[in-house]
Amino acid sequence: MSTSKELRDASSEAEQLLDDFGIESSMREDVFNLVDAVLRAKEQLDPESQRLLEKDHKSFIRNGLSLPAGTKRDRFKEIKQKLSQISIAFQKNLNEESGELWFTHKELDGVPEDVLDTLTKGEGEHEGKLRLTFKYPVGRGIQSAKPVLTR
């Protein structure tokens, strides 16, 4: 959330590089084959190690390694990379969004009073109105792509 566009762009680029690395490392067939072999060996492991092994194995399966090497797996990887790019672009757009709308108390009829009390009160041309932005409220997490009420 830097005020510097260059820094924000560099951060987005770094995030893309990290995502690409994560996709590559989560689809390493050699590591999957080793984890799969240990799981199939049915050796007695302590419960914690067994749980970790099973979780890692499921993670590799979810990342496409149960698909045969070749066209299907390559397509799966391509889709994962595209989703990563879209997700980063979406987050970048959200971070750079600066739009706002102003509403009267009457227009916000039905919104709980404690929420209305937290909103920025308008001054000047927005006197008597409350500000609504398109940013997600801090601390509430991503809920939906609908506008939300913020301070």
DSSP file (Angstrom, degrees, kcal/mol; ACC not computed):
  #  RESIDUE AA STRUCTURE BP1 BP2  ACC     N-H-->O    O-->H-N    N-H-->O    O-->H-N    TCO  KAPPA ALPHA  PHI   PSI    X-CA   Y-CA   Z-CA
    1    1 A M              0   0    0      0, 0.0     2,-0.1     0, 0.0     7,-0.0   0.000 360.0 360.0 360.0  37.5    0.0    0.0    0.0
    2    2 A S        -     0   0    0      2,-0.2     6,-0.1     1,-0.1     0, 0.0  -0.382 360.0-132.6 -72.8 152.9    2.8    2.4   -0.8
    3    3 A T  S    S+     0   0    0     -2,-0.1     2,-0.6     4,-0.0    -1,-0.1   0.627  85.8  92.2 -77.7 -13.5    2.2    5.8   -2.2
    4    4 A S     >  -     0   0    0      1,-0.2     4,-2.3     2,-0.0     5,-0.2  -0.734  63.5-159.1 -87.3 118.6    4.9    5.1   -4.8
    5    5 A K  H  > S+     0   0    0     -2,-0.6     4,-2.8     1,-0.2     5,-0.2   0.888  94.2  55.4 -61.5 -39.2    3.5    3.6   -8.0
    6    6 A E  H  > S+     0   0    0      1,-0.2     4,-2.4     2,-0.2    -1,-0.2   0.904 109.0  46.7 -61.1 -41.6    7.0    2.2   -8.9
    7    7 A L  H  > S+     0   0    0      2,-0.2     4,-2.3     1,-0.2    -1,-0.2   0.901 112.3  49.7 -68.0 -41.1    7.2    0.4   -5.5
    8    8 A R  H  X S+     0   0    0     -4,-2.3     4,-2.3     2,-0.2    -2,-0.2   0.917 112.1  48.5 -62.7 -43.1    3.6   -1.0   -5.9
    9    9 A D  H  X S+     0   0    0     -4,-2.8     4,-2.3     2,-0.2    -2,-0.2   0.906 111.3  49.8 -64.0 -41.9    4.5   -2.2   -9.5
   10   10 A A  H  X S+     0   0    0     -4,-2.4     4,-2.5     1,-0.2    -1,-0.2   0.886 110.0  51.8 -63.4 -38.8    7.7   -3.8   -8.2
   11   11 A S  H  X S+     0   0    0     -4,-2.3     4,-2.4     2,-0.2    -2,-0.2   0.907 109.6  48.9 -64.2 -42.4    5.8   -5.5   -5.4
   12   12 A S  H  X S+     0   0    0     -4,-2.3     4,-2.1     2,-0.2    -2,-0.2   0.899 111.6  49.6 -63.8 -40.3    3.3   -6.9   -7.9
   13   13 A E  H  X S+     0   0    0     -4,-2.3     4,-2.2     2,-0.2    -2,-0.2   0.905 111.3  48.7 -65.1 -41.7    6.1   -8.2  -10.1
   14   14 A A  H  X S+     0   0    0     -4,-2.5     4,-2.5     1,-0.2    -2,-0.2   0.895 109.5  52.8 -65.1 -39.6    7.8   -9.8   -7.1
   15   15 A E  H  X S+     0   0    0     -4,-2.4     4,-2.5     1,-0.2    -1,-0.2   0.900 108.7  50.3 -62.5 -39.7    4.5  -11.4   -6.1
   16   16 A Q  H  X S+     0   0    0     -4,-2.1     4,-2.7     2,-0.2    -2,-0.2   0.912 110.1  49.8 -64.4 -42.3    4.2  -12.8   -9.7
   17   17 A L  H  X S+     0   0    0     -4,-2.2     4,-2.3     2,-0.2    -2,-0.2   0.911 111.8  48.2 -62.7 -41.9    7.7  -14.2   -9.5
   18   18 A L  H  X S+     0   0    0     -4,-2.5     4,-2.6     2,-0.2    -2,-0.2   0.905 111.9  49.4 -65.3 -41.2    7.0  -15.9   -6.1
   19   19 A D  H  X S+     0   0    0     -4,-2.5     4,-2.6     2,-0.2    -2,-0.2   0.923 110.4  50.5 -62.7 -43.8    3.7  -17.3   -7.4
   20   20 A D  H  X S+     0   0    0     -4,-2.7     4,-2.5     1,-0.2    -2,-0.2   0.916 111.7  48.0 -61.1 -42.5    5.5  -18.7  -10.5
   21   21 A F  H  X S+     0   0    0     -4,-2.3     4,-3.0     1,-0.2     5,-0.2   0.917 110.7  51.9 -62.8 -42.8    8.1  -20.3   -8.3
   22   22 A G  H  X S+     0   0    0     -4,-2.6     4,-2.0     2,-0.2    -2,-0.2   0.896 110.4  48.0 -60.8 -41.3    5.4  -21.7   -6.0
   23   23 A I  H  X S+     0   0    0     -4,-2.6     4,-0.7     2,-0.2    -1,-0.2   0.936 113.6  47.5 -64.9 -46.4    3.6  -23.3   -9.0
   24   24 A E  H >< S+     0   0    0     -4,-2.5     3,-1.0     1,-0.2    -2,-0.2   0.936 114.9  44.9 -60.3 -47.3    6.9  -24.7  -10.4
   25   25 A S  H >< S+     0   0    0     -4,-3.0     3,-1.0     1,-0.3    -1,-0.2   0.814 109.9  54.9 -71.1 -28.7    7.9  -26.2   -7.0
   26   26 A S  H 3< S+     0   0    0     -4,-2.0    -1,-0.3    -5,-0.2    -2,-0.2   0.588 108.8  50.3 -79.1  -8.1    4.5  -27.6   -6.3
   27   27 A M  T << S+     0   0    0     -3,-1.0     2,-0.8    -4,-0.7    -1,-0.2   0.040  72.6 136.3-116.5  25.1    4.5  -29.5   -9.6
   28   28 A R    <>  -     0   0    0     -3,-1.0     4,-2.2     1,-0.2     5,-0.2  -0.637  38.2-163.1 -77.4 112.1    7.9  -31.2   -9.2
   29   29 A E  H  > S+     0   0    0     -2,-0.8     4,-2.8     1,-0.2     5,-0.2   0.850  85.3  57.9 -65.4 -35.6    7.4  -34.7  -10.4
   30   30 A D  H  > S+     0   0    0      2,-0.2     4,-1.5     1,-0.2    -1,-0.2   0.907 109.9  43.5 -63.7 -40.9   10.6  -36.0   -8.8
   31   31 A V  H  > S+     0   0    0      2,-0.2     4,-2.6     1,-0.2     5,-0.2   0.913 113.4  52.1 -70.1 -42.1    9.5  -34.8   -5.4
   32   32 A F  H  X S+     0   0    0     -4,-2.2     4,-3.2     1,-0.2     5,-0.2   0.925 107.5  52.4 -58.3 -45.1    6.0  -36.1   -5.9
   33   33 A N  H  X S+     0   0    0     -4,-2.8     4,-2.2     1,-0.2    -1,-0.2   0.882 110.6  48.1 -61.1 -37.8    7.3  -39.6   -6.9
   34   34 A L  H  X S+     0   0    0     -4,-1.5     4,-2.2     2,-0.2    -1,-0.2   0.943 113.8  45.5 -66.7 -48.2    9.4  -39.7   -3.7
   35   35 A V  H  X S+     0   0    0     -4,-2.6     4,-2.3     1,-0.2    -2,-0.2   0.913 114.1  50.2 -60.8 -42.7    6.5  -38.7   -1.5
   36   36 A D  H  X S+     0   0    0     -4,-3.2     4,-2.6    -5,-0.2    -1,-0.2   0.900 109.4  50.8 -62.7 -42.4    4.2  -41.2   -3.3
   37   37 A A  H  X S+     0   0    0     -4,-2.2     4,-1.4    -5,-0.2    -1,-0.2   0.904 111.0  48.0 -63.6 -41.8    6.7  -44.0   -2.9
   38   38 A V  H  <>S+     0   0    0     -4,-2.2     5,-0.6     2,-0.2     4,-0.5   0.908 112.7  48.9 -66.3 -40.7    7.0  -43.3    0.9
   39   39 A L  H ><5S+     0   0    0     -4,-2.3     3,-1.0     1,-0.2    -2,-0.2   0.916 112.2  47.8 -64.8 -42.7    3.3  -43.2    1.3
   40   40 A R  H 3<5S+     0   0    0     -4,-2.6    -1,-0.2     1,-0.2    -2,-0.2   0.737  96.8  72.1 -71.0 -22.4    2.8  -46.5   -0.7
   41   41 A A  T 3<5S-     0   0    0     -4,-1.4    -1,-0.2    -5,-0.2    -2,-0.2   0.704  90.4-147.2 -66.9 -18.4    5.5  -48.2    1.3
   42   42 A K  T < 5 +     0   0    0     -3,-1.0    -3,-0.1    -4,-0.5     2,-0.1   0.807  33.2 168.9  56.0  32.3    3.1  -48.3    4.3
   43   43 A E      < -     0   0    0     -5,-0.6     2,-0.6     1,-0.1    -1,-0.2  -0.448  43.9-100.1 -73.2 151.0    6.0  -47.9    6.7
   44   44 A Q        +     0   0    0     -2,-0.1     2,-0.3     6,-0.0    -1,-0.1  -0.610  50.0 173.9 -74.8 118.2    5.1  -47.1   10.3
   45   45 A L        -     0   0    0     -2,-0.6     0, 0.0     1,-0.0     0, 0.0  -0.856  40.7 -94.7-118.0 156.7    5.6  -43.4   10.9
   46   46 A D     >  -     0   0    0     -2,-0.3     4,-2.5     1,-0.1     3,-0.3  -0.393  47.0-105.1 -64.4 154.4    4.7  -41.4   14.0
   47   47 A P  H  > S+     0   0    0      0, 0.0     4,-2.4     0, 0.0     5,-0.2   0.838 119.2  52.3 -54.8 -38.3    1.2  -39.9   13.6
   48   48 A E  H  > S+     0   0    0      2,-0.2     4,-2.1     1,-0.2     5,-0.2   0.924 112.0  44.7 -65.5 -44.2    2.6  -36.4   13.0
   49   49 A S  H  > S+     0   0    0     -3,-0.3     4,-2.5     2,-0.2    -1,-0.2   0.895 112.7  52.2 -66.6 -39.9    4.9  -37.5   10.2
   50   50 A Q  H  X S+     0   0    0     -4,-2.5     4,-2.5     2,-0.2    -2,-0.2   0.915 109.7  49.2 -61.9 -43.6    2.2  -39.6    8.7
   51   51 A R  H  X S+     0   0    0     -4,-2.4     4,-2.5    -5,-0.2    -2,-0.2   0.917 111.9  48.4 -63.1 -43.8   -0.2  -36.7    8.7
   52   52 A L  H  X S+     0   0    0     -4,-2.1     4,-2.7     2,-0.2     5,-0.2   0.915 111.2  50.6 -62.3 -43.5    2.4  -34.4    7.0
   53   53 A L  H  X S+     0   0    0     -4,-2.5     4,-2.4     1,-0.2    -2,-0.2   0.923 112.3  46.6 -60.6 -45.6    3.2  -37.1    4.4
   54   54 A E  H  X S+     0   0    0     -4,-2.5     4,-2.5     2,-0.2    -2,-0.2   0.898 112.7  49.6 -65.6 -40.7   -0.5  -37.4    3.6
   55   55 A K  H  X S+     0   0    0     -4,-2.5     4,-2.2     2,-0.2    -2,-0.2   0.923 112.0  47.9 -64.1 -43.7   -1.1  -33.7    3.4
   56   56 A D  H  X S+     0   0    0     -4,-2.7     4,-2.2     2,-0.2    -2,-0.2   0.915 111.5  51.0 -62.1 -42.8    1.9  -33.3    1.1
   57   57 A H  H  X S+     0   0    0     -4,-2.4     4,-2.1     1,-0.2    -2,-0.2   0.932 110.9  47.7 -61.4 -46.7    0.7  -36.1   -1.1
   58   58 A K  H  X S+     0   0    0     -4,-2.5     4,-2.8     1,-0.2    -1,-0.2   0.876 109.1  55.4 -61.9 -37.6   -2.8  -34.5   -1.4
   59   59 A S  H  X S+     0   0    0     -4,-2.2     4,-1.4     2,-0.2    -1,-0.2   0.920 107.4  48.2 -63.0 -43.9   -1.2  -31.2   -2.2
   60   60 A F  H  <>S+     0   0    0     -4,-2.2     5,-2.1     2,-0.2     6,-0.3   0.908 111.7  50.6 -62.1 -41.1    0.8  -32.7   -5.1
   61   61 A I  I ><>S+     0   0    0     -4,-2.1     3,-1.8     1,-0.2     5,-0.6   0.936 109.6  50.2 -62.1 -46.4   -2.4  -34.4   -6.4
   62   62 A R  I 3<5S+     0   0    0     -4,-2.8    -1,-0.2     1,-0.3    -2,-0.2   0.775 104.7  60.2 -62.5 -25.8   -4.3  -31.0   -6.1
   63   63 A N  I 3<5S-     0   0    0     -4,-1.4    -1,-0.3    -5,-0.2    -2,-0.2   0.224 126.1 -97.5 -90.6  15.2   -1.5  -29.4   -8.1
   64   64 A G  I X 5S+     0   0    0     -3,-1.8     3,-1.3    -5,-0.1    -3,-0.2   0.486  86.1 125.4  94.5   3.8   -2.0  -31.7  -11.0
   65   65 A L  I 3 < +     0   0    0     -5,-2.1    -4,-0.2     1,-0.3     4,-0.1   0.549  68.2  65.7 -79.9  -3.0    0.6  -34.4  -10.5
   66   66 A S  T 3 <S+     0   0    0     -5,-0.6    -1,-0.3    -6,-0.3    -5,-0.1   0.614  86.8  90.3 -84.7 -12.6   -2.0  -37.2  -10.7
   67   67 A L  S <  S-     0   0    0     -3,-1.3     3,-0.1    -6,-0.2     2,-0.0  -0.544  95.3 -97.9 -77.2 147.1   -2.5  -36.1  -14.3
   68   68 A P      > -     0   0    0      0, 0.0     5,-1.0     0, 0.0     4,-0.1  -0.381  45.7 -98.1 -64.7 143.5   -0.4  -37.9  -16.9
   69   69 A A  T   5S+     0   0    0      3,-0.1     2,-0.4     4,-0.1     3,-0.1  -0.335  91.0  43.7 -59.0 140.6    2.7  -35.9  -17.9
   70   70 A G  T  >5S-     0   0    0      1,-0.2     4,-2.7    -3,-0.1     5,-0.2  -0.961 110.7  -1.3 127.6-144.0    2.1  -34.1  -21.2
   71   71 A T  H  >5S+     0   0    0     -2,-0.4     4,-2.5     1,-0.2     5,-0.2   0.880 128.0  46.9 -57.9 -48.4   -0.7  -32.1  -22.6
   72   72 A K  H  >5S+     0   0    0      1,-0.2     4,-2.3     2,-0.2    -1,-0.2   0.928 116.1  44.2 -64.2 -45.2   -3.2  -32.3  -19.7
   73   73 A R  H  ><S+     0   0    0     -5,-1.0     4,-2.4     2,-0.2    -1,-0.2   0.899 113.4  51.4 -67.6 -39.5   -0.7  -31.5  -17.0
   74   74 A D  H  X S+     0   0    0     -4,-2.7     4,-2.4     2,-0.2    -1,-0.2   0.905 110.5  49.2 -61.6 -41.2    0.8  -28.7  -19.1
   75   75 A R  H  X S+     0   0    0     -4,-2.5     4,-2.3    -5,-0.2    -2,-0.2   0.905 109.5  52.0 -64.5 -41.7   -2.7  -27.3  -19.6
   76   76 A F  H  X S+     0   0    0     -4,-2.3     4,-2.3     2,-0.2    -2,-0.2   0.926 111.2  47.0 -58.9 -46.2   -3.4  -27.5  -15.8
   77   77 A K  H  X S+     0   0    0     -4,-2.4     4,-2.4     1,-0.2    -2,-0.2   0.903 110.1  53.0 -63.3 -42.4   -0.1  -25.6  -15.1
   78   78 A E  H  X S+     0   0    0     -4,-2.4     4,-2.2     1,-0.2    -1,-0.2   0.896 109.5  48.9 -60.2 -41.6   -1.0  -23.0  -17.7
   79   79 A I  H  X S+     0   0    0     -4,-2.3     4,-2.7     2,-0.2    -2,-0.2   0.911 109.7  51.7 -65.9 -42.5   -4.4  -22.4  -16.1
   80   80 A K  H  X S+     0   0    0     -4,-2.3     4,-2.0     1,-0.2    -2,-0.2   0.911 111.0  48.0 -60.1 -42.1   -2.8  -22.1  -12.6
   81   81 A Q  H  X S+     0   0    0     -4,-2.4     4,-2.3     2,-0.2    -1,-0.2   0.896 111.5  49.7 -66.4 -39.8   -0.4  -19.5  -13.9
   82   82 A K  H  X S+     0   0    0     -4,-2.2     4,-2.6     2,-0.2    -2,-0.2   0.913 109.8  51.1 -65.7 -42.4   -3.2  -17.6  -15.6
   83   83 A L  H  X S+     0   0    0     -4,-2.7     4,-2.6     1,-0.2    -1,-0.2   0.891 109.3  51.6 -60.5 -39.5   -5.2  -17.6  -12.4
   84   84 A S  H  X S+     0   0    0     -4,-2.0     4,-2.3     2,-0.2    -2,-0.2   0.932 110.4  47.8 -61.9 -46.0   -2.2  -16.3  -10.5
   85   85 A Q  H  X S+     0   0    0     -4,-2.3     4,-2.3     1,-0.2    -2,-0.2   0.909 113.3  47.9 -61.9 -42.8   -1.8  -13.4  -13.0
   86   86 A I  H  X S+     0   0    0     -4,-2.6     4,-2.6     1,-0.2    -1,-0.2   0.908 111.2  51.1 -65.2 -42.1   -5.5  -12.6  -12.8
   87   87 A S  H  X S+     0   0    0     -4,-2.6     4,-2.4     2,-0.2    -2,-0.2   0.907 111.6  46.5 -62.7 -43.0   -5.5  -12.7   -9.0
   88   88 A I  H  X S+     0   0    0     -4,-2.3     4,-2.4     2,-0.2    -1,-0.2   0.902 113.0  49.4 -67.6 -41.0   -2.5  -10.3   -8.9
   89   89 A A  H  X S+     0   0    0     -4,-2.3     4,-2.5     2,-0.2    -2,-0.2   0.901 110.8  51.1 -64.0 -40.1   -4.0   -7.9  -11.4
   90   90 A F  H  X S+     0   0    0     -4,-2.6     4,-2.4     2,-0.2    -2,-0.2   0.936 111.4  46.7 -61.3 -47.5   -7.3   -7.9   -9.4
   91   91 A Q  H  X S+     0   0    0     -4,-2.4     4,-2.5     1,-0.2    -2,-0.2   0.892 111.5  51.8 -62.9 -39.4   -5.4   -7.1   -6.2
   92   92 A K  H  X S+     0   0    0     -4,-2.4     4,-1.8     2,-0.2    -1,-0.2   0.921 109.8  49.3 -62.7 -44.1   -3.5   -4.4   -7.9
   93   93 A N  H  X S+     0   0    0     -4,-2.5     4,-0.9     1,-0.2    -2,-0.2   0.902 111.3  49.7 -61.8 -41.4   -6.7   -2.9   -9.2
   94   94 A L  H >< S+     0   0    0     -4,-2.4     3,-0.6     1,-0.2    -2,-0.2   0.921 110.2  50.3 -63.1 -43.2   -8.2   -3.0   -5.8
   95   95 A N  H 3< S+     0   0    0     -4,-2.5    -1,-0.2     1,-0.2    -2,-0.2   0.827 114.3  44.2 -65.2 -31.4   -5.2   -1.3   -4.2
   96   96 A E  H 3< S+     0   0    0     -4,-1.8    -1,-0.2    -5,-0.2    -2,-0.2   0.536  85.3 115.2 -92.2  -6.7   -5.2    1.5   -6.8
   97   97 A E    <<  +     0   0    0     -4,-0.9    38,-0.0    -3,-0.6    -3,-0.0  -0.426  29.8 165.5 -64.8 131.7   -9.0    2.1   -6.7
   98   98 A S        +     0   0    0     -2,-0.2    -1,-0.1    36,-0.0    -4,-0.0   0.228  27.7 128.4-132.3  13.0   -9.8    5.5   -5.3
   99   99 A G        -     0   0    0     34,-0.0    35,-0.9    35,-0.0     2,-0.3  -0.284  31.2-179.8 -71.1 157.5  -13.4    6.0   -6.3
  100  100 A E  E     -A  133   0A   0     33,-0.2     2,-0.3    34,-0.1    33,-0.2  -0.988  16.2-154.0-153.4 155.4  -16.1    7.0   -3.8
  101  101 A L  E     -A  132   0A   0     31,-3.4    31,-3.5    -2,-0.3     2,-0.4  -0.948  13.7-140.4-128.7 152.0  -19.8    7.7   -3.6
  102  102 A W  E     -A  131   0A   0     -2,-0.3     2,-0.3    29,-0.2    29,-0.2  -0.954  20.9-177.7-117.8 133.3  -21.7    9.9   -1.2
  103  103 A F  E     -A  130   0A   0     27,-2.5    27,-3.3    -2,-0.4     2,-0.1  -0.941  23.2-124.0-129.7 149.4  -25.0    8.9    0.3
  104  104 A T  E  >  -A  129   0A   0     -2,-0.3     4,-1.0    25,-0.2    25,-0.2  -0.419  35.0-107.2 -80.1 165.4  -27.5   10.6    2.6
  105  105 A H  T >4 S+     0   0    0     23,-0.6     3,-0.6     1,-0.2    -1,-0.1   0.896 122.5  54.6 -58.6 -39.7  -28.7    8.9    5.8
  106  106 A K  G >4 S+     0   0    0      1,-0.2     3,-1.6     2,-0.2    -1,-0.2   0.893 103.8  53.1 -63.3 -40.2  -32.0    8.3    4.1
  107  107 A E  G 34 S+     0   0    0      1,-0.3    -1,-0.2     3,-0.0    -2,-0.2   0.733 109.6  50.3 -66.9 -21.3  -30.4    6.5    1.2
  108  108 A L  G X< S+     0   0    0     -4,-1.0     3,-2.3    -3,-0.6    -1,-0.3   0.093  78.8 150.0-103.4  21.6  -28.6    4.2    3.6
  109  109 A D  T <   +     0   0    0     -3,-1.6    -3,-0.1     1,-0.3    -5,-0.0  -0.325  65.1  31.6 -55.5 129.5  -31.8    3.3    5.5
  110  110 A G  T 3  S+     0   0    0      1,-0.4    -1,-0.3    -2,-0.0    -4,-0.1   0.145  85.8 120.0 104.4 -18.2  -31.4   -0.2    6.9
  111  111 A V  S <  S-     0   0    0     -3,-2.3    -1,-0.4     1,-0.1     5,-0.1  -0.669  78.1 -99.3 -77.9 131.9  -27.7    0.0    7.4
  112  112 A P    >>  -     0   0    0      0, 0.0     4,-2.1     0, 0.0     3,-0.8  -0.177  24.8-126.5 -54.2 141.3  -27.0   -0.5   11.1
  113  113 A E  H 3> S+     0   0    0      1,-0.3     4,-2.3     2,-0.2     5,-0.1   0.843 108.4  58.9 -59.4 -36.9  -26.4    2.7   13.1
  114  114 A D  H 34 S+     0   0    0      1,-0.2     4,-0.4     2,-0.2    -1,-0.3   0.821 107.7  47.5 -65.8 -28.4  -23.1    1.5   14.5
  115  115 A V  H X4 S+     0   0    0     -3,-0.8     3,-1.3     2,-0.2     4,-0.5   0.918 110.2  51.3 -74.1 -45.1  -21.8    1.1   10.9
  116  116 A L  H >< S+     0   0    0     -4,-2.1     3,-1.3     1,-0.3    -2,-0.2   0.862 102.8  61.0 -59.2 -36.0  -23.1    4.5    9.9
  117  117 A D  T 3< S+     0   0    0     -4,-2.3    -1,-0.3     1,-0.3    -2,-0.2   0.731 101.0  54.1 -64.6 -21.7  -21.3    6.0   12.9
  118  118 A T  T <  S+     0   0    0     -3,-1.3    -1,-0.3    -4,-0.4    -2,-0.2   0.575  88.9 101.4 -88.8  -9.5  -17.9    4.8   11.5
  119  119 A L  S <  S-     0   0    0     -3,-1.3     2,-0.3    -4,-0.5    32,-0.2  -0.402  83.0-100.2 -80.5 152.6  -18.3    6.4    8.1
  120  120 A T        -     0   0    0     30,-0.7    11,-1.9    11,-0.3     2,-0.4  -0.528  37.2-133.1 -69.1 129.3  -16.6    9.7    7.1
  121  121 A K  B     -B  130   0A   0     -2,-0.3     9,-0.2     9,-0.2     6,-0.1  -0.690  24.0-115.3 -86.8 136.9  -19.0   12.6    7.3
  122  122 A G        -     0   0    0      7,-3.0     6,-0.7     4,-0.4     2,-0.3  -0.315  27.8-166.8 -72.9 152.6  -19.1   14.9    4.3
  123  123 A E    >   -     0   0    0      4,-0.2     3,-2.0     5,-0.1     2,-0.2  -0.904  56.7  -1.2-130.8 161.3  -18.1   18.5    4.4
  124  124 A G  G >  S+     0   0    0     -2,-0.3     3,-1.9     1,-0.3    -2,-0.0  -0.393 139.0   6.0  62.9-125.9  -18.7   21.3    1.8
  125  125 A E  G 3  S+     0   0    0      1,-0.3    -1,-0.3    -2,-0.2    -3,-0.1   0.696 137.6  51.1 -64.6 -17.7  -20.5   20.0   -1.2
  126  126 A H  G X  S+     0   0    0     -3,-2.0     3,-2.0    -5,-0.1    -4,-0.4   0.181  77.8 146.4-103.8  16.0  -21.0   16.6    0.6
  127  127 A E  T <   +     0   0    0     -3,-1.9    -4,-0.2     1,-0.3     3,-0.1  -0.263  69.9  18.9 -53.6 133.1  -22.4   18.1    3.8
  128  128 A G  T 3  S+     0   0    0     -6,-0.7   -23,-0.6     1,-0.3     2,-0.3   0.526 108.0 103.1  82.8   6.0  -25.0   15.8    5.4
  129  129 A K  E <   -A  104   0A   0     -3,-2.0    -7,-3.0   -25,-0.2     2,-0.4  -0.765  62.7-133.2-119.0 165.8  -23.7   12.8    3.4
  130  130 A L  E     -AB 103 121A   0    -27,-3.3   -27,-2.5    -2,-0.3     2,-0.3  -0.930  24.8-117.7-119.7 143.6  -21.6    9.7    4.2
  131  131 A R  E     -A  102   0A   0    -11,-1.9    19,-0.5    -2,-0.4     2,-0.4  -0.631  23.7-171.9 -88.3 134.1  -18.8    8.4    2.1
  132  132 A L  E     -AC 101 149A   0    -31,-3.5   -31,-3.4    -2,-0.3     2,-0.2  -0.992   8.8-173.5-120.6 127.7  -18.8    4.9    0.5
  133  133 A T  E     -AC 100 148A   0     15,-0.9    15,-1.1    -2,-0.4   -33,-0.2  -0.620  32.4-123.7-112.5 176.2  -15.6    3.6   -1.2
  134  134 A F  S    S+     0   0    0    -35,-0.9     2,-0.2    -2,-0.2   -34,-0.1   0.331  76.7 107.2-100.7   5.2  -15.0    0.5   -3.2
  135  135 A K  S    S-     0   0    0    -36,-0.2    13,-0.3    13,-0.2    -2,-0.2  -0.507  76.8-108.7 -82.7 152.6  -12.1   -0.7   -1.0
  136  136 A Y        -     0   0    0     -2,-0.2     2,-0.1     1,-0.1     6,-0.1  -0.571  42.0-100.8 -76.4 143.0  -12.6   -3.7    1.3
  137  137 A P    >>  -     0   0    0      0, 0.0     3,-1.5     0, 0.0     4,-0.5  -0.419  41.5-106.4 -65.0 138.2  -12.7   -2.8    5.0
  138  138 A V  T 34 S+     0   0    0      1,-0.2    -3,-0.0     2,-0.1     0, 0.0  -0.422 102.5  15.5 -64.4 134.3   -9.4   -3.4    6.8
  139  139 A G  T 34 S+     0   0    0     -2,-0.1    -1,-0.2    -3,-0.1    -3,-0.0   0.314 105.6  86.9  87.2  -9.8   -9.5   -6.4    9.0
  140  140 A R  T <4 S-     0   0    0     -3,-1.5    -2,-0.1     1,-0.1    -1,-0.1   0.598  83.4-139.7 -98.4 -11.7  -12.7   -7.9    7.5
  141  141 A G     <  -     0   0    0     -4,-0.5     2,-0.5    -5,-0.1    -1,-0.1  -0.033  43.2 -41.3  77.0 172.7  -11.1   -9.8    4.7
  142  142 A I        +     0   0    0      1,-0.2     3,-0.1    -6,-0.1    -6,-0.0  -0.628  63.2 160.6 -77.8 125.6  -12.3  -10.2    1.2
  143  143 A Q        -     0   0    0      1,-0.5     2,-0.3    -2,-0.5    -1,-0.2   0.791  58.1 -33.6-111.8 -53.7  -16.0  -10.7    1.2
  144  144 A S        -     0   0    0      2,-0.2    -1,-0.5     0, 0.0     4,-0.0  -0.954  55.4-100.7-160.9 173.5  -17.4   -9.9   -2.2
  145  145 A A  S    S+     0   0    0     -2,-0.3     3,-0.1    -3,-0.1    -3,-0.0   0.222  84.2 113.1 -89.4  16.0  -16.8   -7.5   -5.1
  146  146 A K  S    S-     0   0    0      1,-0.1    -2,-0.2     0, 0.0    -3,-0.1  -0.536  80.6 -92.4 -84.1 153.5  -19.6   -5.3   -4.0
  147  147 A P        -     0   0    0      0, 0.0     2,-0.3     0, 0.0   -13,-0.2  -0.331  47.0-156.4 -60.6 148.1  -18.9   -1.7   -2.7
  148  148 A V  E     -C  133   0A   0    -15,-1.1   -15,-0.9   -13,-0.3     2,-0.5  -0.891  19.3-106.5-127.2 158.8  -18.5   -1.6    1.0
  149  149 A L  E     +C  132   0A   0     -2,-0.3     2,-0.3   -17,-0.2   -17,-0.2  -0.714  47.3 166.9 -84.9 128.7  -18.9    1.1    3.6
  150  150 A T              0   0    0    -19,-0.5   -30,-0.7    -2,-0.5   -19,-0.1  -0.849 360.0 360.0-134.9 171.6  -15.6    2.4    5.0
  151  151 A R              0   0    0     -2,-0.3   -20,-0.1   -32,-0.2   -19,-0.1   0.479 360.0 360.0 -71.4 360.0  -14.3    5.2    7.0
